[in-house]
Amino acid sequence: MPGLHDRYLKGFHQEVYDELLATHANALEEPVYDDAHLVAKEIMRRVRYNIKLLIPRLRDLGYQFGNGFFDDMSPEEKAKVELDAPVCKEPDPKAPEKVLLLEQLTGTLPLSLKCWYEEVGSVNLIGLFPSSNNRSFSINDGCNLDPLFIYSLDMALTMVNYHTSTGVWQRDPRLSLSPDNYFKYGISGAGAYAIRLPHKAFDAPLLLERHNTTFVNYLRICFQWGGFPGLAHENRLTQDVCTFLTKDLVAF
C-alpha cells in the first residue's frame, strides 16, 4: 500500500485511516508497516499539537485543573497524583525501550497506542470550569464533560505489573488508558476505558467508552469538543467557549 503517508499529508486523513484499519495485523508487517508507522507518528504529533493549544486556552477561561479530582485527598496523596498524572507530560525519552518492555508483558500494542506513548506522553484535563453569574459547575458537570485523560507509559507499566502479579491480567488482559467519566471525579463508575491486548493492528477499540469507537476516533471526538468528549452527548458550554477551544485545532 505505497503512498499512504503522502496521501495522509495531503489531507486524506479518514481515507488513509480506514485503509490502515482494514489491513488488521498486516499494518505491523512489510510492506505496509513503514507507511503505517509514519502515519501513526503524524497522527500523534497532531494530537500533541492540539493538546498544547488547548491547555493555555483552558487557563485563559479560568478552568480549574484538578478541581473535583483532588477533593478529599491529603496533601501527600495530591502531590503523588500531580507527579503521576500532571496536566501534560512530555513523552519519556526512553519510551521506545519501555514500550518494548510493556509488550513483553502484554503482547503487541496497536500502533496508535505505541505512537501515543512515544509522541504525546500523557494528559490529564480533569477539572471544573469556574462559576459565573449565570451558573456554577459541579462535580456532576465534570462527569458530563468527561475530560481527556490518558495514563503515562510508566503508569501503564505499573498497572500491568500489579495486575500480572495478582493474576488479574491472566483473567482479563485489558490495559487501562483512562478512568471513566465518573471515577475521574471520585465517583464509582463502570470501569476504566481500556484496550484488550495483545492487539496486532493499526488501532484498537476503546472499551467501555460510550462512543463505542477506536482509540484514534475517540481522540478525534475529544478535540471536536475542545478536550471534553462528554459534550457530544450533552453540551453545557456556550457556543463562544466551544469555538474558542476548538479554533485552529488540526485535523488528523
Secondary structure by P-SEA (a helix, b strand, c coil): ccaaaaaaaacaaaaaaaaaaaacccccccccaaaaaaaaaaaaaaaaaaaaaaaaaaaaacccccccccccccaaaaaaaaaacccccccccaaaaaaaaaaaacccccaaaaaaaaccccccccccccccccccccaaaaaaaccbbbbcaaaaaaaaaaaaaaccccccccccccccccccccccccccccccccccccccccccccccccaaaaaaaaaaacccccccccccccaaaaaaaacccccc
